[in-house]
Amino acid sequence: MESEMLQSPLLGLGEEDESDLTDWNLPLAFMKKRHCEKIEGSKSLAQSWRMKDRARYKQSLDPTVDEVKKLCTSLRRNAKEERVLFHYNGHGVPRPTVNGEIWVFNKNYTQYIPLSIYDLQTWMGSPSIFVYDCSNAGLIVKSFKQFALQREQELEVAAINPNHPLAQMPLPPSMKNCIQLAACEANELLPMIPDLPADLFTSCLTTPIKIALRWCAWVRVTKHVGLIGNGIFAHCRIPGRLNDRRTPLGELNWIFTAITDTIAWNVLPRDLFQKLFRQDLLVASLFRNFLLAERIMRSYNCTPVSSPRLPPTYMHAMWQAWDLAVDICLSQLPTIIEEGTAFRHSPFFAEQLTAFQVWLTMGVENRNPPEQLPIVLQVLLSQVHRLRALDLLGRFLDLGPWAVSLALSVGIFPYVLKLLQSSARELRPLLVFIWAKILAVDSSCQADLVKDNGHKYFLSVLADPYMPAEHRTMTAFILAVIVNNYNTGQEACLQGNLIAICLEQLNDPHPLLRQWVAICLGRIWQNFDSARWCGVRDSAHEKLYSLLSDPIPEVRCAAVFALGTFVGNSAERTDHSTTIDHNVAMMLAQLINDGSPMVRKELVVALSHLVVQYESNFCTVALQFMEEEKNYPLPSPAAPEGGSLTPVRDGPCTPRLRSVSSYGNIRAVTTARNLNKSLQNLSLNEESGSSVAFSPGNLSTSSSASSTLGSPENEEYILSFETIDKMRRVSSYSSLNSLIGVSFNSVYTQIWRVLLHLAADPYPDVSDLAMKVLNSIAYKATVNARPQRILDTSSLTQSAPATPAFTSSSSLTNDVTKQPVSRDMASVRPANVGSVGVQYTPHSHQFPRTRKMFDKGPEQTTDDADDTVGHKSFISAAVQTGFCDWSAKYFAQPVMKIPEEHDLESQIRKEREWRFLRNARVRKQAQKIIQKGISRLDDQIFLNRNPGVPSVVKFHPFTPCIAVADKDSICFWDWEKGEKLDYFHNGNPRYTRITAMEYLNGQDCSLLLTATDDGAIRVWKNFADLEKNPEMVTAWQGLSDMLPTTRGAGMVVDWEQETGLLMTSGDVRIIRIWDTDREMKVQDIPTGADSCVTSLSCDSHRSLIVAGLGDGSIRVFDRRMALSECRVMTYREHTAWVVKAYLQKHPEGNIMSVSVNGDVRFFDPRMPESMKVLQIVKGLTALDIHPQANLFACGSMNQFTAIYNGNGELINNIKYYDGFMGQRVGAISCLAFHPHWPHLAVGSNDYYISVYSVEKRIR
């Protein structure tokens, strides 16, 4: 066979993501010339792959097997780990074989020689791209996959057989990283039409705009060959440059890129789109052009193949937009070329932005993502469309984290990063908003921002006083993300004067800005001593003090976080630094009784930083407190004291609960009071990786705290809850004054007391964190104290045992004698306690910065140093709140969306409207019955035995639900159906009891507030709900310095629904007012009496508070006046304990009070003496006044209930339960009227709760 008759295969190879392929050409032009003579190397190189300007490629015409091998191995060696492209142009040569072979020449060019794809894989390696432009190209793709699978199987065999030849060779690269593009399927032939280029597939991949235009011309003109001439091709010579978007050709190329990106993003799976269109520029360009090749080749009955395989895209609707753009462009060519008229830009991008805007305005529920998102990305850098595109993009990102993830997947990041170089002020709000949304979802791009100096852009925005506070808030959040745990970002922002900029805005009226400025400060000097000292020079810590009393809880929490990281640096300290730390600690200690659990949680974390820095001092204090605690007797909670008005039922008590969310099911059954018995103590073996998740709604823990963490039988704990509580209540401090080197009134002692108080916090998450800190120091102190005890006993030659030597005399504190032995503590335990040193000097040698306060200790040893580092890391990992991460979620949520409660069609709005109508109906029906007149109130409509002795009873104002509290649990009953709805533990310690309850927001989604006689307040939701478990919303110490006892008033409260104010008092000498919206104390009003407050009643319209006291006095306060003048009236007409003092809400606003002696008095607050006096039964234990009807009822220890009208006339007595042989009621322990219905609930010492109403004929 003569060489002239043979068609030569053409190979093109490129390294580092580049390649050279032959130019497309018309077969008619080569009918009389040899193929290889026409295709000149220079022309081919100049008119082929235009992927990159720095293309490095080689081509091989008529190659042999050896030449192919040499070329492939050479390029792979030079490319190293980069991608190599292999292009095979096999026009006119034999087709690929089913055995996986393509054809090349022999050395004499006399015959074709098969080249195995297996060998080609070996030479090319991975990663590589293979392009096959020949008939039956799909066969090569199949063979390639089969050989790749064969290689994997051979490697698997070699892995288990060391004698296999491949076992001694280096591991070859996987063929999974290879990409293949083939012109047609395995059973298809390339089109043989004279009008088409011979290498149509290659033309689509290399010059897509050119071939697309000519293909459009071919489609639109008659198919007769004689009518196709140079005129059509002349019209396809579009002026301009591909890389200049202002020219016709450049704009078409831009539109083509946008459309193919859009098609790929909408059709391909997200991970495949990222791999093919976003990770490599050459691969992305190839596959964009491949989409065009599929459309064109399919019109000639060829189906291009790719590996990885793509879904069909040739029928996508966006191709119609491409055809329109081409038509608009071609229609202008005659006038542009012949007349020189100006080019009119395509409306494509403006129309697509309009389509995107329509998508945004039509809602997003249950809809596919917008198809135009990649097009919005394309126009971000266009000055014409940029502003509109940024606005639409911001609106899209505001839809939620899912929208941000979609935008990031399409490749938005480099575009918005580049826009930070713009100085246009009109872009600032849009860019700040977009970046806040991005960083709220993905904070990992902080390094890229700093690398490109993006932080400078945001520093200038934050310092701009003309920027709205909302945008400065977002900027503060962005900068807080940039400096978060990133030293380079901290250094860059410190040099950009971030601290001074933030300090100037600490007192901004916008609360969210104050919050994020404080968080930003806390993060910039976190573990960064240079920023800390910069803050010291600017008095940053003193300026933050003002935020500790901010009305917004989140702002207070942010200030605590900032001050906590301020004292949490681990660098060397001076006396000046130590003094600052002490001052900060004492300021933080003032928040011990803050009303917000999130603030108190952050307070524990802040104080834990101080504990870590001054560990040796706290170890000394801890040891002395533990020694003192052993001699302090704990009073028995089971034995009530004499004279108690509220009987205490003996029985098993459920220990305090960690968190409501840790319940499996807290609805009470027979063993309900034994739930979570193991939660009395705190474990040190919790997983170090767990953290307490922050949520403003329920603030529940997501850690493993719900597991068995502190049973007395477990030998892994140092301090139990009882031990810590005894420390808190230590009254004899004489021996504590003997502390060597630490004054008992020192900062360390005060902070230790604060931590003890927080460990007994009513909110479980707060107490858990505090107990972790206390137990960590207790463990460290006992380990450090062990060598001293060995020395005292002259046992210097013996190794210290694993357990501390001292023991506790109390069976409740056996955990003090037990050293943790869990795996988690293995890293913080000394390798050999006995060999570390035998002299105890509060471990000051571990803290060089504190040596000036203590005697110099022994030299630091390696083991001890490792122990210290491990101990610090344990505390740091275990004591966290996640407050900052929770705060950042605000920016990830929609801010432009109408709140759901304001949406007329939302489920929440409909439920609220239903409750409004229900409430109106209840008020109307109840008022109708009351207006008829009430002659008797003895019809028993409910009777049931409560699980515990009722101490407080409360009707829900609008549902048939009644809450009954015993000593430490709450039971809910449906008084209409007679069913028990719920029963759960309140979480108060065993020596305390519930003394008051209130329904909050009773007209809507109700909450239940409980108050106990230790001054703690707890708020619950989801009670009496069969589908949900009760959850503790919040809890705080409403009153401090209360002595829990069964003698006294306990804690009394009154709730103002209109203002959200809670009045609290009890066994104290003040009335404390809490603002529940701000979660803070707003006023302390001194009662001016030595006795306890037994009853509270307030009137929001007149700002009056009426208090009944244990000495019989009735005192009236006006909370608008100064503290020295706020007591406006005192009545001393009662001579005994006031059971009830009630300020009427109707216009007269008179005061009604009743004492235990049975004298009822009516006062006009303007008059110094009572207006009327009534005498009823003596020995009262409970009394309530109906707020609507002219009724009041009293319960007696003599086992009856009496109901009177407002004139003091007895309506009826209730002495027996209904039914045949009715049983006599027990001593009355509590009673309450319904707020609207004429119903009376009565609880007695015999465990029964009953509800009485008017006669049935009246109802």
Secondary structure, 3 states (H helix, E strand, C coil): CCHHHCCCCEEEEECCCCCCCCCCCCHHHHCCCCHHHHCCHHHHHHHCCCCCCCCCEEEEECCCHHHHHHHHHHHHHHHCCCCEEEEEECCCCCCCECCCEEEEECCCCCCEEEEEHHHHHHHHCCCEEEEEECCCHHHHHHHHHHHHHHHHHHHHHHHHCCCCHHHHCCCCCCHHHCEEEECCCCCCCCCCCCCCCCCHHHHHHHCHHHHHHHHHHHHHCCCCHHHCCHHHHHHCCCCCCCCCCCCHHHHHHHHHHHHHHHHHHHHCCHHHHHHHHCCCHHHHHHHHHHHHHHHHHHCCCCCCEEECCCCCCCCCCHHHHHHHHHHHHHHHHHHHHHHCCCCCCCCHHHHHHHHHHHHHHCCCCCCCCCCCHHHHHHCCCCCCCHHHHHHHHHHHHCCCHHHHHHHHHHCCHHHHHHHCCCCCHHHHHHHHHHHHHHHHHCCCCHHHHHHCCHHHHHHHHHCCCCCCHHHHHHHHHHHHHHCCCCHHHHHHHHHCCHHHHHHCCCCCCCHHHHHHHHHHHHHHCCCCHHHHHHHHHCCHHHHHHHHHHCCCHHHHHHHHHHHHHHCCCCCCCCHHHHHHHHHHHHHHHCCCCCCCHHHHHHHHHHHHHHHHHCHHHHHHHHHHHHHHHHCCCCCCCCCCCCCCCCCCCCCCCCCCCCCHHHCCCCCCCCCHHHCCHHHHECCCCCCCCCCCCCCCCCCCCCCHHHCCCCCCCCCCCCCEHHHHHHHHCCCCCHHHHHCCCCCCCCHHHHHHHHHHHHHCCCCHHHHHHHHHHHHHHHHHHHHHHHHHHHHHCCCCCCCCCCCCCCCCCCHHHHHHHCCCCCHHHHHHCCCCHHHHCCCCCCCHHHCHHHHHHCCCCCCCCHHHHHHHHHHHHHHHHHCCCCHHHHHHHHHHCCCCCCCHHHCCCCHHHHHHHHHHHHHHHHHHHHHHHHHHCCCCCCEEEEEEECCCCCCEEEECCCCCEEEEECCCEEEEEECCCCEEEEEEECCCCCCCCEEEEEEECCCCCCEEEEEECCCEEEEEECCCCCCCCCEEEEEEECCCCCCCCCCCCCEEEEEECCCCEEEEEECCCEEEEEECCCCEEEEEEECCCCCCEEEEEEECCCCEEEEEECCCCEEEEECCCCCCCCEEEEECCCCCCEEEEEECCCCCCCEEEEECCCEEEEECCCCCCEEEEEECCCCEEEEEECCCCCEEEEEECCCEEEEEECCCCEEEEECECCCCCCCECCCEEEEEECCCCCCEEEEECCCEEEEEECCCCCC
